[in-house]
Amino acid sequence: NDVVMLRFDLAYVVGTDGTILRYESTPAKKAGDPPVGTWTKETSGTTEDLEAITGFLEDDGSGTGKQKEVLLVAGENGVVLERAGPGQWAVVPSNVTVDLFGVDLLGDADGYVVGDAGTVLRYSAVAGATHTLTLQTAQTQQDVAGRQGPVPAPGKPSDCGSGTCGADNLCHAQFPIPEPLKSVTHDSGNDE
């Protein structure tokens, strides 16, 4: 369902039934031969369909120049996974059951996950702490304004029934927009 390239020789694919595939290629053994690519299935720990993956490589902090993978995955029924270590995935509790379709990382402890019914989750952590997901909005709402009942006498408020009467003397009601948010991305700030 989605793919992320971390380097020209390293990629991940996510799909149905919790499938996560890792692609690595190694240089050709002799000049003129193509590189040798291998796909390895990793254990995701879920059977939910996975819809989106994002990530990047960063210094692992060991001082050796090694890099670690920072990866985030989202899927059906509120499933969110993060890279816990080489070949390991961990669930990040989302506390939602909607299908999630998009992920974006701003850093190793900062990102967003979006999905059905306008759901937006913030992925974050304080230095050295466990990553968490915080619901930013449960559902995108549409404000509908109009009059209910007879036109009020001048200076008298409208009878808004179950809606709320606004300063504009109109009745306002909030209705959920059931449309899913399919993707999220950030602006790098680079205008070049």
C-alpha positions as CSV (number, residue, x, y, z in Angstrom):
1,N,0.0,0.0,0.0
2,D,2.9,2.3,0.6
3,V,6.7,2.5,0.2
4,V,9.5,4.6,1.6
5,M,13.1,4.8,0.3
6,L,15.7,5.5,3.0
7,R,18.6,5.2,0.6
8,F,19.1,4.1,-3.0
9,D,19.7,0.6,-1.6
10,L,17.3,0.5,1.4
11,A,13.5,0.6,1.2
12,Y,10.4,-0.6,3.1
13,V,6.9,-1.6,1.8
14,V,3.8,-2.0,3.9
15,G,0.6,-3.7,2.9
16,T,-2.3,-6.1,3.7
17,D,-2.4,-8.4,6.7
18,G,0.4,-6.5,8.6
19,T,2.9,-7.1,5.8
20,I,6.2,-5.2,6.1
21,L,8.9,-5.9,3.5
22,R,12.5,-4.6,3.7
23,Y,14.5,-4.2,0.5
24,E,18.3,-4.1,0.5
25,S,20.7,-4.3,-2.3
26,T,24.4,-5.1,-2.3
27,P,26.9,-4.1,-4.9
28,A,27.6,-6.4,-7.8
29,K,30.3,-9.0,-7.3
30,K,31.9,-8.1,-10.5
31,A,32.0,-5.1,-12.8
32,G,29.1,-4.9,-15.2
33,D,26.7,-7.0,-13.1
34,P,23.7,-5.5,-11.6
35,P,23.4,-5.1,-7.8
36,V,21.8,-8.0,-5.9
37,G,18.6,-7.0,-4.2
38,T,16.8,-9.0,-1.5
39,W,13.4,-8.6,0.0
40,T,12.9,-9.7,3.6
41,K,9.6,-10.0,5.4
42,E,9.6,-8.5,8.9
43,T,7.3,-9.4,11.8
44,S,5.0,-6.4,12.4
45,G,3.0,-7.9,15.3
46,T,-0.4,-7.1,13.6
47,T,-2.7,-8.6,11.0
48,E,-4.3,-5.3,10.3
49,D,-3.8,-3.8,6.8
50,L,-1.0,-1.2,6.9
51,E,-1.7,1.9,4.8
52,A,1.3,4.3,5.1
53,I,4.9,4.4,6.1
54,T,7.4,7.2,6.4
55,G,10.9,7.5,7.7
56,F,14.5,8.6,7.4
57,L,18.0,7.6,8.6
58,E,19.9,9.5,11.3
59,D,23.1,9.2,13.3
60,D,22.7,6.5,16.0
61,G,24.7,8.6,18.5
62,S,27.4,6.0,19.0
63,G,30.1,8.1,17.5
64,T,30.9,5.4,14.9
65,G,29.0,7.0,12.0
66,K,26.4,4.3,12.0
67,Q,22.8,5.3,11.2
68,K,19.6,4.2,12.7
69,E,16.2,3.9,11.0
70,V,13.4,6.2,12.2
71,L,10.2,4.7,10.8
72,L,6.5,5.2,11.5
73,V,3.6,3.1,10.0
74,A,-0.2,3.6,10.2
75,G,-3.0,1.2,9.3
76,E,-6.5,0.1,9.8
77,N,-8.3,0.1,13.2
78,G,-6.0,2.7,14.6
79,V,-2.8,0.6,14.3
80,V,0.4,2.7,14.6
81,L,3.9,1.0,14.6
82,E,7.3,2.5,15.1
83,R,10.8,1.0,14.5
84,A,12.0,-0.3,17.9
85,G,15.3,-1.6,16.7
86,P,16.9,-3.5,13.8
87,G,14.1,-5.9,12.6
88,Q,11.8,-4.9,15.4
89,W,8.5,-3.1,15.4
90,A,6.5,-1.8,18.4
91,V,2.9,-0.7,18.7
92,V,2.3,3.0,19.7
93,P,-1.1,3.0,21.3
94,S,-3.4,5.4,19.3
95,N,-6.5,5.1,21.4
96,V,-8.6,5.3,18.2
97,T,-10.2,2.6,16.1
98,V,-10.6,4.5,12.8
99,D,-8.5,3.6,9.8
100,L,-5.3,5.6,9.5
101,F,-4.0,6.5,6.1
102,G,-1.2,9.0,6.3
103,V,2.0,9.5,8.4
104,D,4.7,12.2,8.4
105,L,7.8,12.6,10.6
106,L,9.3,16.0,11.3
107,G,12.0,14.4,13.5
108,D,12.6,11.2,15.6
109,A,10.1,12.4,18.2
110,D,7.8,14.6,16.2
111,G,5.2,13.7,13.6
112,Y,1.5,13.3,12.6
113,V,-0.8,10.5,11.7
114,V,-4.1,11.1,9.9
115,G,-7.1,9.0,9.0
116,D,-10.9,8.5,8.8
117,A,-13.4,11.2,9.9
118,G,-10.7,13.9,9.9
119,T,-8.7,12.2,12.7
120,V,-5.3,13.9,13.4
121,L,-2.9,12.3,15.9
122,R,0.4,14.0,17.1
123,Y,3.3,11.6,17.5
124,S,5.8,13.0,20.1
125,A,8.1,12.2,22.9
126,V,10.1,14.1,25.5
127,A,13.8,13.3,25.1
128,G,14.5,9.7,26.2
129,A,10.8,9.0,26.8
130,T,8.3,6.6,25.2
131,H,6.6,7.9,22.1
132,T,2.9,8.8,22.4
133,L,0.1,9.7,20.1
134,T,-2.2,12.5,21.2
135,L,-5.6,13.1,19.5
136,Q,-5.5,16.6,18.0
137,T,-9.1,16.5,16.7
138,A,-11.6,13.7,17.0
139,Q,-13.4,14.7,13.8
140,T,-13.5,17.6,11.4
141,Q,-16.7,19.6,11.9
142,Q,-18.7,21.8,9.6
143,D,-20.5,24.8,11.0
144,V,-24.0,25.2,9.5
145,A,-25.8,28.5,10.3
146,G,-29.5,29.5,9.7
147,R,-32.7,30.4,11.4
148,Q,-35.0,27.9,13.2
149,G,-38.6,28.8,14.0
150,P,-40.2,32.2,13.3
151,V,-38.2,35.3,12.8
152,P,-37.7,36.8,16.3
153,A,-38.9,40.3,17.2
154,P,-36.2,43.0,17.0
155,G,-33.8,42.7,19.9
156,K,-35.0,39.1,20.8
157,P,-32.8,36.0,20.3
158,S,-33.7,33.3,17.9
159,D,-35.1,30.0,19.2
160,C,-32.3,27.7,18.1
161,G,-33.7,24.4,19.5
162,S,-30.7,22.0,19.8
163,G,-28.3,24.4,18.1
164,T,-26.5,27.3,19.7
165,C,-27.5,30.9,19.1
166,G,-24.6,33.0,17.9
167,A,-23.8,36.7,18.2
168,D,-25.0,37.0,14.6
169,N,-28.5,36.0,15.8
170,L,-28.3,32.8,13.7
171,C,-28.6,29.2,14.9
172,H,-25.3,27.3,14.6
173,A,-25.0,23.5,14.5
174,Q,-21.8,21.4,14.1
175,F,-22.0,18.4,11.8
176,P,-19.2,15.9,11.4
177,I,-17.6,15.6,8.0
178,P,-17.1,11.9,7.5
179,E,-14.4,12.3,4.9
180,P,-11.0,10.7,5.7
181,L,-7.7,12.6,5.6
182,K,-5.6,10.5,3.3
183,S,-2.1,12.0,3.7
184,V,0.0,14.5,5.6
185,T,3.3,16.2,4.8
186,H,5.4,19.0,6.1
187,D,7.1,21.9,4.4
188,S,10.9,21.6,4.8
189,G,11.1,25.4,4.7
190,N,13.5,25.2,1.8
191,D,12.4,27.5,-1.0
192,E,14.9,26.2,-3.5
